Amino acid sequence: MRKIVIEQGGNAVMFLLFTLTALDFMQRSVVGATRVMFEFGWPSFAFVGWMIGFGLIRYREHRRDPHFRLTSGEASAADERERLISFRTAQRTLQVVVTLAILLLAVTAVFGIDPRVQAMDFRVIMIAAFGALLMVYCVTFIAFWFYYDRRL
Amino acid sequence: MRLRNRVAAQRKARGLTQAELAQKVGVTRRTIISLEKGNYSPSLTLGLLLAQALNVEVNDLFALEEE
């Protein structure tokens, strides 16, 4: 359980910071006919900092628990029961994420045809929505892992 | 049909803790707990390993029964 919370909790923070980085980068940067300017704000630095910190946390966890494999991440399993939990969790999480992705596609289409929505707002909403979907994936994975860990 | 097991009884008869049995067969203690509660049905490999670790026949550990 601990390794799943660390891995997916860390991934959720990573997706949050990456979403903020994308939004901030989009707001600050300019690509015009006469000039091109890329600017990075605090979210970019926070994201890079987190990637380094998260890498260290994962390495420390791998040293503490060899069953936590750096290459497998949330799919790391200590034995056959945990492999079954991972499999069922992945199945359920996929169902949730695909359902939400379909809804997101529908919402994108609605926003896309609404003339009141500005192009910039539309981009911000879409980036935030996709970022939120990735974070929901992490939280859903933890929730289902917890559920199956208690049931199996 | 439901798989019934006598892992807890056999383990206790040999004076083993759940952690010790888990270590012997290479699984987590949580898996032994779950197995003894009847929540988890082990694979054939784990079943054989448990029988070997407890020095009994597989039939002495597991049996099918009507629900």
Backbone of each chain as ProteinMPNN parsed JSONL, in Angstrom:
{"seq_chain_A": "MRKIVIEQGGNAVMFLLFTLTALDFMQRSVVGATRVMFEFGWPSFAFVGWMIGFGLIRYREHRRDPHFRLTSGEASAADERERLISFRTAQRTLQVVVTLAILLLAVTAVFGIDPRVQAMDFRVIMIAAFGALLMVYCVTFIAFWFYYDRRL", "coords_chain_A": {"N_chain_A": [[0.83, -1.204, 0.0], [1.904, 1.21, 0.86], [3.897, 1.738, -1.073], [2.344, 2.172, -3.303], [0.887, 4.448, -2.643], [2.975, 6.281, -2.378], [4.061, 6.228, -4.998], [1.824, 6.831, -6.744], [0.78, 9.074, -5.469], [2.95, 10.783, -5.701], [3.068, 10.896, -8.481], [0.666, 12.229, -8.967], [1.187, 14.762, -7.893], [3.234, 15.455, -9.613], [1.829, 15.579, -12.082], [0.109, 17.67, -11.477], [1.897, 19.826, -11.122], [3.037, 19.831, -13.657], [0.87, 20.481, -15.23], [0.335, 23.048, -14.261], [2.727, 24.217, -15.066], [2.48, 24.045, -17.856], [0.243, 25.71, -18.261], [1.182, 28.153, -17.231], [3.427, 28.574, -18.864], [2.166, 28.876, -21.3], [0.727, 31.218, -20.887], [2.739, 33.103, -20.486], [4.501, 32.997, -22.683], [5.24, 34.014, -26.075], [4.43, 33.687, -29.437], [4.847, 35.143, -32.284], [4.489, 36.9, -35.458], [6.646, 38.532, -35.706], [8.231, 38.178, -33.455], [9.551, 35.681, -31.243], [9.089, 34.337, -28.109], [9.995, 32.538, -25.356], [9.055, 31.874, -22.084], [9.651, 30.942, -18.756], [8.049, 30.32, -15.689], [7.632, 30.218, -12.038], [6.242, 27.701, -11.714], [7.51, 25.964, -13.493], [10.06, 25.67, -12.451], [9.403, 24.596, -10.009], [8.348, 22.211, -10.886], [10.595, 20.928, -12.063], [12.172, 20.767, -9.772], [10.554, 19.097, -8.218], [10.621, 16.763, -9.761], [13.251, 15.962, -9.421], [13.33, 15.644, -6.622], [11.288, 13.726, -6.281], [12.346, 11.603, -7.686], [14.465, 10.972, -5.999], [13.05, 10.244, -3.704], [11.709, 7.967, -4.662], [13.886, 6.329, -5.194], [14.917, 5.988, -2.625], [12.789, 4.623, -1.477], [12.857, 2.311, -2.981], [15.24, 1.234, -2.084], [14.549, 0.695, 0.536], [12.39, -1.055, 0.254], [12.72, -3.694, -1.676], [10.86, -4.821, -3.372], [9.547, -2.749, -4.502], [9.81, -1.675, -7.553], [11.752, 0.389, -9.586], [11.377, 0.593, -12.311], [8.869, -0.456, -12.694], [7.061, 0.93, -11.125], [3.862, 1.905, -10.098], [2.903, -0.586, -10.689], [4.41, -2.36, -9.363], [4.859, -5.35, -7.521], [4.749, -7.391, -4.633], [4.114, -10.043, -4.362], [2.063, -12.83, -5.615], [-0.56, -12.187, -4.884], [-0.57, -9.396, -4.693], [-0.002, -8.88, -7.338], [-2.38, -9.644, -8.508], [-4.081, -7.787, -7.327], [-3.038, -5.45, -8.452], [-3.639, -5.92, -11.139], [-6.481, -6.028, -11.179], [-7.009, -3.494, -10.172], [-5.882, -1.889, -12.167], [-7.585, -2.537, -14.285], [-10.118, -1.515, -13.408], [-9.451, 1.168, -13.012], [-8.781, 1.932, -15.571], [-11.29, 1.748, -16.797], [-12.637, 3.859, -15.498], [-11.051, 6.081, -16.245], [-11.194, 6.032, -19.053], [-13.93, 6.431, -19.413], [-14.185, 9.023, -18.342], [-12.517, 10.35, -20.13], [-13.975, 10.152, -22.487], [-16.18, 11.691, -21.792], [-14.839, 14.102, -21.513], [-14.055, 14.568, -24.115], [-16.563, 15.059, -25.243], [-17.301, 17.354, -23.828], [-15.298, 19.063, -24.711], [-15.995, 19.329, -27.39], [-18.424, 20.703, -27.122], [-17.618, 23.099, -25.865], [-15.965, 23.937, -27.894], [-17.654, 24.725, -29.967], [-19.042, 26.785, -28.905], [-19.593, 30.125, -29.23], [-19.103, 32.061, -27.324], [-16.937, 31.374, -25.875], [-13.638, 32.255, -25.443], [-10.637, 31.858, -27.428], [-8.25, 31.625, -25.96], [-9.176, 31.103, -23.382], [-10.375, 28.678, -23.886], [-8.17, 27.037, -24.459], [-6.891, 27.103, -21.986], [-8.816, 25.895, -20.353], [-8.894, 23.338, -21.512], [-6.268, 22.36, -21.13], [-6.184, 22.377, -18.339], [-8.25, 20.572, -17.842], [-7.318, 18.154, -18.981], [-5.066, 17.81, -17.41], [-6.301, 17.508, -14.941], [-7.63, 15.128, -15.413], [-5.487, 13.317, -15.537], [-4.637, 13.498, -12.899], [-6.876, 12.531, -11.595], [-6.728, 9.924, -12.48], [-4.527, 8.988, -10.979], [-5.437, 9.221, -8.304], [-7.708, 7.601, -8.408], [-6.52, 5.154, -8.932], [-5.12, 4.692, -6.542], [-7.297, 4.547, -4.787], [-8.753, 2.271, -5.748], [-6.783, 0.345, -5.464], [-6.484, 0.278, -2.694], [-9.049, -0.577, -2.031], [-9.178, -3.214, -3.218], [-7.047, -4.326, -1.879], [-8.051, -4.659, 0.628], [-10.147, -6.374, 0.152], [-9.137, -8.693, -1.079]], "CA_chain_A": [[0.0, 0.0, 0.0], [2.785, 2.368, 0.998], [4.569, 2.022, -2.343], [1.348, 2.678, -4.253], [0.585, 5.834, -2.246], [4.148, 7.1, -2.728], [4.184, 6.318, -6.458], [0.723, 7.546, -7.383], [0.712, 10.404, -4.857], [4.019, 11.542, -6.365], [2.652, 11.137, -9.875], [-0.397, 13.247, -8.947], [1.865, 16.061, -7.698], [3.956, 15.707, -10.865], [0.859, 16.011, -13.094], [-0.377, 18.991, -11.076], [2.935, 20.814, -11.436], [3.221, 19.886, -15.116], [-0.292, 21.229, -15.746], [0.586, 24.462, -13.939], [3.833, 24.638, -15.935], [1.936, 24.227, -19.204], [-0.624, 26.9, -18.25], [2.038, 29.324, -17.016], [4.243, 28.73, -20.071], [1.29, 29.363, -22.368], [0.361, 32.614, -20.585], [3.904, 33.989, -20.555], [5.245, 32.927, -23.94], [4.651, 34.673, -27.249], [4.939, 33.274, -30.75], [4.219, 36.037, -33.242], [5.119, 36.985, -36.779], [7.925, 39.251, -35.607], [9.078, 37.713, -32.345], [9.249, 34.427, -30.554], [9.646, 34.443, -26.762], [9.577, 31.49, -24.42], [9.383, 32.271, -20.715], [9.241, 29.957, -17.747], [7.828, 30.901, -14.363], [7.897, 29.358, -10.885], [5.783, 26.306, -11.803], [8.504, 25.166, -14.222], [11.143, 25.345, -11.516], [8.827, 23.683, -9.013], [8.213, 20.913, -11.56], [11.943, 20.329, -12.162], [12.559, 20.439, -8.398], [9.792, 17.929, -7.79], [11.105, 15.582, -10.492], [14.494, 15.526, -8.762], [12.949, 15.171, -5.289], [10.486, 12.501, -6.428], [13.301, 10.561, -8.079], [15.202, 10.579, -4.785], [12.093, 9.535, -2.828], [11.493, 6.637, -5.258], [15.118, 5.548, -5.014], [14.982, 5.639, -1.203], [11.759, 3.611, -1.251], [13.354, 1.079, -3.611], [16.266, 0.684, -1.18], [13.843, 0.213, 1.726], [11.554, -2.188, -0.129], [13.18, -4.119, -3.013], [9.719, -5.157, -4.233], [9.176, -1.525, -5.226], [10.754, -1.599, -8.67], [11.749, 1.726, -10.184], [10.877, 0.521, -13.69], [7.457, -0.868, -12.717], [6.255, 1.963, -10.464], [2.64, 1.485, -9.394], [2.623, -1.997, -10.992], [5.297, -3.199, -8.543], [4.099, -6.277, -6.668], [5.62, -8.212, -3.791], [3.775, -11.464, -4.556], [0.966, -13.076, -6.573], [-1.781, -11.475, -4.458], [-0.421, -7.99, -5.096], [-0.112, -8.829, -8.813], [-3.817, -9.706, -8.798], [-4.625, -6.476, -6.933], [-2.602, -4.496, -9.484], [-4.371, -6.205, -12.372], [-7.883, -5.587, -11.021], [-6.983, -2.033, -10.009], [-5.634, -1.304, -13.493], [-8.821, -2.719, -15.072], [-11.137, -0.564, -12.943], [-8.974, 2.533, -13.243], [-8.905, 2.163, -17.02], [-12.708, 2.011, -17.079], [-12.962, 5.214, -15.022], [-10.33, 7.092, -17.032], [-11.738, 6.053, -20.418], [-15.253, 7.068, -19.319], [-13.975, 10.466, -18.171], [-11.926, 10.865, -21.374], [-15.086, 10.282, -23.443], [-16.927, 12.88, -21.35], [-13.995, 15.259, -21.806], [-14.17, 14.793, -25.562], [-17.876, 15.666, -25.481], [-17.255, 18.723, -23.292], [-14.425, 19.808, -25.627], [-16.79, 19.64, -28.585], [-19.415, 21.727, -26.755], [-16.878, 24.364, -25.695], [-15.393, 24.308, -29.195], [-18.63, 25.377, -30.864], [-19.674, 27.901, -28.205], [-18.911, 31.358, -29.671], [-18.776, 32.932, -26.182], [-15.667, 30.94, -25.28], [-12.459, 32.801, -26.119], [-9.647, 30.824, -27.792], [-7.297, 31.444, -24.856], [-9.891, 30.42, -22.298], [-10.587, 27.303, -24.339], [-6.904, 26.321, -24.286], [-6.654, 26.968, -20.534], [-9.759, 24.883, -19.858], [-8.503, 22.016, -22.012], [-5.045, 21.91, -20.431], [-6.571, 22.085, -16.952], [-9.09, 19.367, -17.837], [-6.466, 16.976, -19.215], [-4.246, 17.659, -16.197], [-7.183, 16.972, -13.897], [-7.881, 13.718, -15.76], [-4.3, 12.556, -15.121], [-4.632, 13.441, -11.434], [-7.963, 11.615, -11.229], [-6.191, 8.577, -12.712], [-3.671, 8.621, -9.832], [-6.268, 9.072, -7.093], [-8.56, 6.429, -8.636], [-5.655, 3.971, -8.801], [-4.887, 4.489, -5.1], [-8.573, 4.142, -4.166], [-9.062, 0.879, -6.108], [-5.752, -0.531, -4.862], [-6.874, 0.183, -1.287], [-10.276, -1.383, -2.005], [-8.859, -4.616, -3.479], [-6.137, -4.798, -0.833], [-8.887, -5.062, 1.767], [-11.066, -7.436, -0.268], [-8.437, -9.935, -1.466]], "C_chain_A": [[0.865, 1.254, 0.0], [3.425, 2.756, -0.343], [3.604, 2.611, -3.376], [1.04, 4.143, -3.946], [1.754, 6.747, -2.628], [4.209, 7.316, -4.246], [3.066, 7.177, -7.071], [0.491, 8.924, -6.766], [1.743, 11.321, -5.513], [3.672, 11.869, -7.801], [1.595, 12.24, -9.938], [0.21, 14.64, -8.791], [2.594, 16.449, -8.99], [2.999, 16.219, -11.957], [0.313, 17.406, -12.779], [0.633, 20.061, -11.473], [3.154, 20.939, -12.94], [2.072, 20.664, -15.764], [-0.107, 22.725, -15.487], [1.7, 25.032, -14.819], [3.318, 24.942, -17.341], [1.089, 25.495, -19.282], [0.21, 28.178, -18.138], [2.863, 29.636, -18.262], [3.404, 29.341, -21.201], [0.928, 30.839, -22.164], [1.527, 33.578, -20.826], [4.517, 34.086, -21.95], [4.474, 33.566, -25.096], [5.275, 34.071, -28.507], [4.173, 34.102, -31.778], [4.957, 36.038, -34.561], [6.5, 37.614, -36.675], [8.815, 38.769, -34.474], [8.565, 36.416, -31.718], [9.903, 34.505, -29.183], [9.076, 33.331, -25.875], [10.007, 31.902, -23.021], [8.832, 31.238, -19.722], [9.103, 30.632, -16.39], [8.099, 29.89, -13.255], [7.381, 27.93, -11.02], [6.8, 25.397, -12.515], [9.618, 24.728, -13.286], [10.662, 24.382, -10.43], [8.716, 22.281, -9.605], [9.572, 20.201, -11.638], [12.414, 19.89, -10.769], [11.853, 19.183, -7.91], [10.285, 16.655, -8.483], [12.382, 15.028, -9.845], [14.157, 14.908, -7.397], [12.203, 13.84, -5.34], [11.383, 11.32, -6.823], [14.067, 10.048, -6.869], [14.305, 9.783, -3.83], [11.877, 8.114, -3.341], [12.708, 5.744, -5.045], [15.229, 5.075, -3.557], [13.984, 4.52, -0.879], [12.186, 2.258, -1.837], [14.406, 0.409, -2.728], [15.615, 0.056, 0.061], [13.046, -1.063, 1.429], [11.934, -2.617, -1.55], [12.041, -4.515, -3.956], [9.203, -3.943, -4.993], [10.214, -1.32, -6.318], [10.616, -0.261, -9.377], [11.172, 1.709, -11.6], [9.387, 0.173, -13.753], [6.531, 0.156, -12.065], [5.059, 1.384, -9.746], [2.286, 0.013, -9.671], [3.552, -2.938, -10.208], [4.454, -4.086, -7.627], [5.065, -7.169, -5.906], [5.341, -9.7, -3.977], [2.561, -11.581, -5.476], [-0.324, -12.354, -6.191], [-1.715, -10.01, -4.883], [-0.478, -7.843, -6.622], [-1.579, -8.849, -9.221], [-4.479, -8.364, -8.46], [-4.291, -5.438, -8.005], [-3.417, -4.666, -10.759], [-5.804, -5.687, -12.28], [-7.977, -4.071, -10.892], [-6.805, -1.359, -11.371], [-6.881, -1.401, -14.369], [-9.856, -1.654, -14.717], [-10.726, 0.879, -13.23], [-9.102, 2.889, -14.721], [-10.344, 2.493, -17.386], [-13.083, 3.443, -16.696], [-12.331, 6.268, -15.929], [-10.888, 7.186, -18.45], [-13.112, 6.731, -20.423], [-15.104, 8.588, -19.212], [-13.384, 11.092, -19.437], [-13.004, 11.071, -22.437], [-15.918, 11.519, -23.099], [-16.156, 14.149, -21.702], [-14.043, 15.601, -23.296], [-15.479, 15.509, -25.89], [-17.887, 17.121, -25.018], [-16.392, 19.611, -24.201], [-15.206, 20.245, -26.864], [-17.78, 20.765, -28.3], [-18.737, 23.091, -26.602], [-16.366, 24.884, -27.044], [-16.361, 25.041, -30.094], [-19.306, 26.583, -30.21], [-18.941, 29.208, -28.559], [-18.518, 32.277, -28.51], [-17.424, 32.576, -25.561], [-14.495, 31.47, -26.114], [-11.448, 31.683, -26.378], [-8.693, 30.542, -26.64], [-7.938, 30.694, -23.694], [-10.063, 28.947, -22.625], [-9.321, 26.47, -24.108], [-6.621, 26.069, -22.795], [-7.546, 25.866, -19.964], [-9.325, 23.479, -20.271], [-7.269, 21.48, -21.296], [-5.389, 21.527, -18.994], [-7.375, 20.787, -16.876], [-8.248, 18.109, -18.051], [-5.548, 16.723, -18.014], [-5.061, 17.031, -15.078], [-7.464, 15.492, -14.147], [-6.706, 12.841, -15.317], [-4.242, 12.425, -13.596], [-5.73, 12.502, -10.924], [-7.5, 10.17, -11.408], [-5.385, 8.112, -11.484], [-4.51, 8.334, -8.588], [-7.156, 7.829, -7.21], [-7.751, 5.146, -8.444], [-5.416, 3.656, -7.324], [-6.163, 3.938, -4.446], [-8.897, 2.681, -4.482], [-8.037, -0.086, -5.52], [-6.11, -0.766, -3.403], [-8.078, -0.75, -1.141], [-9.948, -2.872, -2.189], [-7.889, -5.186, -2.441], [-6.927, -5.269, 0.387], [-9.781, -6.251, 1.417], [-10.367, -8.755, -0.558], [-7.5, -10.426, -0.377]], "O_chain_A": [[0.616, 2.213, -0.731], [3.487, 3.932, -0.701], [3.988, 3.432, -4.209], [0.942, 4.972, -4.85], [1.549, 7.848, -3.139], [4.385, 8.44, -4.715], [3.33, 8.12, -7.817], [0.055, 9.844, -7.458], [1.456, 12.474, -5.838], [3.941, 12.968, -8.285], [1.616, 13.079, -10.839], [-0.198, 15.583, -9.469], [2.576, 17.607, -9.405], [3.317, 17.173, -12.667], [0.084, 18.216, -13.677], [0.279, 21.072, -12.079], [3.426, 22.031, -13.44], [2.276, 21.41, -16.721], [-0.353, 23.558, -16.36], [1.629, 26.178, -15.262], [3.671, 25.958, -17.939], [1.194, 26.263, -20.239], [-0.023, 29.152, -18.854], [2.989, 30.791, -18.669], [3.869, 30.201, -21.949], [0.833, 31.607, -23.121], [1.342, 34.7, -21.298], [4.996, 35.149, -22.346], [3.245, 33.643, -25.092], [6.497, 33.963, -28.619], [3.021, 33.813, -32.102], [5.914, 35.291, -34.764], [7.407, 37.287, -37.441], [10.033, 38.937, -34.531], [7.371, 36.116, -31.674], [11.112, 34.713, -29.078], [7.867, 33.209, -25.68], [11.168, 32.237, -22.791], [7.71, 30.748, -19.851], [9.956, 31.427, -15.997], [8.709, 28.847, -13.486], [8.013, 27.013, -10.496], [6.933, 24.218, -12.184], [10.064, 23.58, -13.315], [11.388, 23.49, -9.993], [8.958, 21.287, -8.921], [9.679, 19.018, -11.318], [12.973, 18.806, -10.597], [12.458, 18.318, -7.276], [10.357, 15.594, -7.862], [12.572, 13.817, -9.734], [14.62, 13.82, -7.057], [12.459, 12.942, -4.538], [11.199, 10.197, -6.355], [14.292, 8.846, -6.726], [14.729, 8.794, -3.233], [11.861, 7.164, -2.558], [12.576, 4.555, -4.755], [15.584, 3.928, -3.288], [14.284, 3.6, -0.118], [11.912, 1.204, -1.263], [14.462, -0.817, -2.631], [16.069, -0.971, 0.565], [13.024, -2.007, 2.22], [11.522, -1.98, -2.52], [12.215, -4.546, -5.174], [8.509, -4.081, -6.001], [11.329, -0.863, -6.068], [9.515, 0.169, -9.721], [10.557, 2.681, -12.039], [8.72, 0.471, -14.744], [5.353, 0.24, -12.411], [5.191, 0.499, -8.901], [1.461, -0.567, -8.964], [3.49, -4.157, -10.369], [3.471, -3.638, -7.038], [6.063, -7.641, -6.451], [6.229, -10.528, -3.773], [2.088, -10.594, -6.039], [-1.095, -11.955, -7.064], [-2.698, -9.456, -5.375], [-0.937, -6.825, -7.139], [-1.98, -8.161, -10.159], [-5.325, -7.871, -9.206], [-5.146, -4.651, -8.412], [-3.833, -3.688, -11.381], [-6.286, -4.998, -13.18], [-8.892, -3.442, -11.424], [-7.488, -0.385, -11.687], [-7.202, -0.468, -15.105], [-10.4, -0.98, -15.592], [-11.546, 1.702, -13.639], [-9.482, 4.005, -15.073], [-10.599, 3.398, -18.181], [-13.75, 4.15, -17.452], [-12.989, 7.227, -16.333], [-11.04, 8.282, -18.99], [-13.422, 7.51, -21.324], [-15.797, 9.342, -19.896], [-13.709, 12.229, -19.778], [-12.959, 12.039, -23.195], [-16.309, 12.289, -23.976], [-16.739, 15.143, -22.134], [-14.069, 16.77, -23.68], [-15.511, 16.435, -26.7], [-18.402, 18.003, -25.705], [-16.723, 20.775, -24.43], [-15.089, 21.383, -27.32], [-17.96, 21.667, -29.118], [-19.207, 24.099, -27.131], [-16.338, 26.088, -27.3], [-15.955, 25.883, -30.894], [-20.049, 27.316, -30.864], [-17.771, 29.364, -28.209], [-17.692, 33.173, -28.685], [-16.841, 33.367, -24.82], [-14.371, 31.183, -27.305], [-11.403, 30.692, -25.65], [-8.36, 29.39, -26.363], [-7.346, 29.789, -23.106], [-9.917, 28.081, -21.762], [-9.392, 25.342, -23.622], [-6.18, 24.99, -22.399], [-7.094, 25.018, -19.196], [-9.383, 22.545, -19.472], [-7.217, 20.313, -20.906], [-4.949, 20.492, -18.493], [-7.196, 19.996, -15.95], [-8.451, 17.105, -17.368], [-5.287, 15.576, -17.648], [-4.589, 16.147, -14.363], [-7.53, 14.699, -13.208], [-6.909, 11.749, -14.785], [-3.851, 11.385, -13.066], [-5.538, 11.774, -9.95], [-7.829, 9.3, -10.603], [-5.547, 6.985, -11.017], [-4.311, 7.327, -7.909], [-7.337, 7.093, -6.239], [-8.238, 4.175, -7.864], [-5.498, 2.501, -6.906], [-6.114, 2.992, -3.659], [-9.275, 1.928, -3.585], [-8.38, -1.2, -5.126], [-6.045, -1.9, -2.927], [-8.121, -1.597, -0.249], [-10.395, -3.701, -1.398], [-7.908, -6.384, -2.159], [-6.499, -6.183, 1.092], [-10.13, -7.045, 2.29], [-10.93, -9.822, -0.315], [-6.841, -11.452, -0.546]]}, "seq_chain_B": "MRLRNRVAAQRKARGLTQAELAQKVGVTRRTIISLEKGNYSPSLTLGLLLAQALNVEVNDLFALEEE", "coords_chain_B": {"N_chain_B": [[-18.869, -23.615, -5.678], [-16.476, -23.523, -3.039], [-13.246, -22.645, -1.92], [-11.792, -24.061, 0.79], [-9.479, -23.615, 3.442], [-6.898, -24.939, 5.608], [-4.798, -23.605, 6.603], [-4.178, -21.815, 8.716], [-4.615, -23.395, 11.009], [-2.783, -25.503, 10.632], [-0.422, -24.089, 10.563], [-0.316, -22.922, 13.112], [-0.178, -25.266, 14.588], [2.398, -25.969, 14.094], [3.784, -24.07, 15.35], [4.424, -21.71, 14.066], [4.706, -18.268, 13.127], [2.636, -15.91, 11.321], [4.247, -14.212, 9.854], [6.617, -15.642, 9.717], [5.866, -17.895, 8.227], [5.133, -16.615, 5.898], [7.592, -15.638, 5.049], [8.922, -18.034, 4.569], [7.594, -19.037, 2.313], [7.827, -17.004, 0.566], [6.076, -14.766, 0.306], [4.035, -11.853, 1.158], [3.191, -10.949, 4.568], [0.639, -10.063, 4.732], [-0.619, -11.421, 2.678], [-0.693, -14.026, 3.678], [-2.39, -13.606, 5.861], [-4.737, -12.845, 4.507], [-5.204, -15.131, 3.063], [-5.631, -17.039, 5.09], [-7.959, -16.057, 6.14], [-9.643, -16.701, 4.17], [-10.173, -15.033, 2.129], [-8.545, -14.857, -0.048], [-7.69, -16.918, -2.731], [-5.077, -19.069, -3.237], [-2.537, -19.51, -5.83], [-1.771, -22.541, -7.673], [0.925, -23.046, -7.451], [1.661, -21.551, -5.154], [0.079, -22.87, -3.305], [1.261, -25.41, -3.292], [3.768, -24.716, -2.353], [3.124, -23.817, 0.202], [2.188, -26.186, 1.342], [4.534, -27.636, 1.269], [6.15, -26.075, 2.955], [4.801, -26.378, 5.366], [4.967, -28.989, 5.708], [3.028, -30.889, 4.915], [0.44, -32.689, 3.059], [-1.031, -31.346, 0.068], [-3.743, -31.805, -0.025], [-4.353, -31.891, 2.637], [-4.336, -29.333, 3.351], [-6.014, -27.835, 1.686], [-9.426, -27.809, 0.559], [-12.326, -28.41, -1.422], [-15.553, -27.065, -1.022], [-19.158, -27.116, -0.871], [-21.007, -24.12, -1.409]], "CA_chain_B": [[-17.847, -24.267, -4.858], [-15.616, -22.58, -2.316], [-12.0, -23.272, -1.478], [-11.551, -23.925, 2.235], [-8.107, -24.018, 3.756], [-6.576, -25.172, 7.019], [-3.447, -23.053, 6.74], [-3.995, -21.252, 10.067], [-4.522, -24.504, 11.985], [-1.51, -26.218, 10.404], [0.673, -23.154, 10.926], [-0.286, -22.835, 14.586], [0.262, -26.578, 15.094], [3.857, -26.031, 13.971], [4.332, -22.952, 16.119], [4.944, -20.665, 13.173], [3.922, -17.034, 13.031], [2.254, -15.602, 9.937], [5.423, -13.608, 9.208], [7.597, -16.716, 9.438], [5.35, -18.695, 7.11], [5.223, -15.752, 4.701], [9.001, -15.609, 4.63], [9.255, -19.374, 4.053], [7.037, -19.271, 0.975], [8.154, -15.846, -0.28], [4.982, -13.81, 0.077], [3.921, -10.893, 2.255], [2.376, -11.408, 5.702], [-0.741, -9.683, 4.375], [-1.151, -12.501, 1.835], [-1.013, -15.146, 4.575], [-3.592, -13.188, 6.616], [-5.859, -12.88, 3.578], [-5.416, -16.546, 2.726], [-6.203, -17.718, 6.26], [-9.342, -15.572, 6.295], [-10.426, -17.252, 3.07], [-10.448, -13.976, 1.15], [-7.709, -15.031, -1.225], [-7.391, -18.301, -3.133], [-3.725, -19.039, -3.797], [-2.267, -20.255, -7.068], [-1.334, -23.918, -7.418], [2.327, -22.958, -7.018], [1.702, -21.131, -3.747], [-0.518, -23.954, -2.538], [2.292, -26.448, -3.141], [4.824, -24.159, -1.492], [2.603, -23.817, 1.582], [2.17, -27.578, 1.794], [5.937, -28.004, 1.494], [6.641, -25.339, 4.135], [4.132, -26.906, 6.566], [5.248, -30.424, 5.716], [1.767, -31.658, 4.809], [-0.033, -32.86, 1.686], [-1.909, -30.238, -0.354], [-5.108, -32.177, 0.357], [-4.548, -31.602, 4.07], [-4.441, -27.868, 3.498], [-7.113, -27.247, 0.908], [-10.533, -28.686, 0.16], [-13.468, -27.706, -2.011], [-16.824, -27.367, -0.352], [-20.339, -26.451, -1.435], [-21.29, -22.843, -0.724]], "C_chain_B": [[-16.92, -23.225, -4.232], [-14.374, -23.322, -1.836], [-11.792, -22.987, 0.013], [-10.101, -24.302, 2.505], [-7.897, -24.14, 5.266], [-5.163, -24.652, 7.305], [-3.207, -22.555, 8.165], [-3.79, -22.359, 11.099], [-3.177, -25.222, 11.863], [-0.316, -25.355, 10.824], [0.824, -23.1, 12.45], [0.223, -24.151, 15.199], [1.785, -26.717, 15.042], [4.554, -24.857, 14.665], [4.939, -21.861, 15.275], [4.075, -19.415, 13.248], [3.575, -16.815, 11.556], [3.455, -15.045, 9.173], [6.451, -14.674, 8.833], [7.15, -17.573, 8.248], [5.461, -17.901, 5.793], [6.643, -15.746, 4.158], [9.408, -16.946, 4.002], [8.785, -19.576, 2.614], [7.219, -18.066, 0.037], [6.985, -14.954, -0.653], [4.936, -12.822, 1.248], [3.043, -11.491, 3.368], [0.893, -11.16, 5.427], [-1.404, -10.789, 3.539], [-1.519, -13.718, 2.682], [-2.281, -14.832, 5.371], [-4.834, -13.362, 5.736], [-6.244, -14.325, 3.23], [-6.108, -17.289, 3.881], [-7.656, -17.299, 6.5], [-10.256, -16.15, 5.218], [-10.782, -16.214, 2.023], [-9.694, -14.198, -0.155], [-7.455, -16.516, -1.485], [-6.023, -18.318, -3.794], [-3.62, -19.786, -5.12], [-1.832, -21.662, -6.684], [0.101, -23.918, -6.888], [2.412, -22.588, -5.536], [1.112, -22.203, -2.841], [0.502, -25.052, -2.262], [3.417, -25.971, -2.224], [4.395, -24.158, -0.027], [2.614, -25.228, 2.157], [3.596, -28.031, 2.13], [6.466, -27.354, 2.775], [6.041, -25.901, 5.432], [4.282, -28.423, 6.688], [3.972, -31.262, 5.759], [1.446, -31.858, 3.327], [-0.951, -31.68, 1.347], [-3.355, -30.518, 0.068], [-5.406, -31.908, 1.832], [-4.744, -30.109, 4.315], [-5.679, -27.284, 2.844], [-8.189, -28.278, 0.565], [-11.642, -27.832, -0.435], [-14.72, -28.055, -1.23], [-17.952, -26.579, -0.994], [-20.586, -25.155, -0.675], [-22.637, -22.921, -0.016]], "O_chain_B": [[-16.629, -22.188, -4.828], [-14.445, -24.473, -1.406], [-11.638, -21.84, 0.432], [-9.56, -25.206, 1.868], [-8.607, -23.539, 6.072], [-4.441, -25.195, 8.141], [-2.163, -22.834, 8.756], [-2.906, -22.273, 11.951], [-2.52, -25.511, 12.864], [0.667, -25.854, 11.371], [1.922, -23.214, 12.994], [0.953, -24.149, 16.19], [2.386, -27.462, 15.816], [5.769, -24.692, 14.564], [5.858, -21.165, 15.708], [2.858, -19.501, 13.411], [4.144, -17.448, 10.667], [3.66, -15.36, 8.001], [7.07, -14.613, 7.772], [7.952, -17.927, 7.383], [5.826, -18.434, 4.745], [6.859, -15.837, 2.949], [10.151, -16.977, 3.02], [9.473, -20.196, 1.803], [6.818, -18.103, -1.126], [6.902, -14.45, -1.773], [5.701, -12.942, 2.205], [2.261, -12.412, 3.133], [0.024, -11.933, 5.831], [-2.598, -11.054, 3.68], [-2.536, -14.366, 2.434], [-3.144, -15.695, 5.534], [-5.838, -13.94, 6.153], [-7.418, -14.679, 3.122], [-7.042, -18.062, 3.669], [-8.47, -18.079, 6.994], [-11.48, -16.098, 5.332], [-11.592, -16.473, 1.134], [-10.14, -13.784, -1.225], [-7.063, -17.264, -0.59], [-5.822, -17.651, -4.809], [-4.489, -20.58, -5.48], [-1.559, -21.941, -5.517], [0.445, -24.69, -5.993], [3.134, -23.22, -4.764], [1.597, -22.416, -1.73], [0.597, -25.561, -1.145], [3.946, -26.74, -1.42], [5.187, -24.456, 0.867], [2.998, -25.441, 3.307], [3.831, -28.712, 3.128], [7.143, -27.999, 3.576], [6.698, -25.899, 6.473], [3.795, -29.046, 7.632], [3.857, -32.212, 6.534], [2.092, -31.277, 2.455], [-1.569, -31.091, 2.234], [-4.091, -29.614, 0.462], [-6.559, -31.722, 2.222], [-5.253, -29.692, 5.355], [-6.308, -26.366, 3.37], [-7.901, -29.449, 0.317], [-11.872, -26.697, -0.018], [-14.918, -29.202, -0.829], [-17.737, -25.519, -1.582], [-20.401, -25.089, 0.541], [-23.058, -21.952, 0.617]]}, "name": "protein", "num_of_chains": 2, "seq": "MRKIVIEQGGNAVMFLLFTLTALDFMQRSVVGATRVMFEFGWPSFAFVGWMIGFGLIRYREHRRDPHFRLTSGEASAADERERLISFRTAQRTLQVVVTLAILLLAVTAVFGIDPRVQAMDFRVIMIAAFGALLMVYCVTFIAFWFYYDRRLMRLRNRVAAQRKARGLTQAELAQKVGVTRRTIISLEKGNYSPSLTLGLLLAQALNVEVNDLFALEEE"}
